Amino acid sequence: MIFFAAIAIGAILGWYRAGRRGGNRLDKLQYAAAHAILFAILGLFATIAYYALT
């Protein structure tokens, strides 16, 4: 569950950051994808750590 939530949060954050910098729709998509990938990796490690400790 952490993994999927991290992807969604990363995509929303990336879209928001690109919008604040004045990016067009393709810039926003690129930022959203990059942030989603980064947050997915972090969420994957968090999920593994959670299940390893419980």
C-alpha positions, -999 to 999 in steps of 0.1 A, spaced: 0 0 0 28 24 7 42 17 -28 10 28 -46 5 58 -23 40 69 -29 36 68 -67 4 89 -65 20 115 -42 51 117 -63 31 123 -95 10 150 -79 41 166 -64 59 166 -97 30 180 -116 27 208 -90 64 216 -90 65 219 -128 34 241 -127 51 265 -103 81 267 -126 59 277 -155 61 245 -174 37 234 -201 18 201 -202 47 180 -214 70 195 -187 44 186 -161 41 151 -174 79 146 -173 82 160 -138 53 138 -127 68 107 -142 103 114 -127 89 121 -92 66 91 -94 96 68 -102 116 83 -74 88 80 -49 80 45 -61 116 34 -53 114 50 -19 80 35 -13 93 1 -23 121 3 3 96 15 29 73 -14 22 101 -39 24 113 -24 57 77 -24 71 72 -61 63 106 -71 74 101 -55 108 66 -69 115 
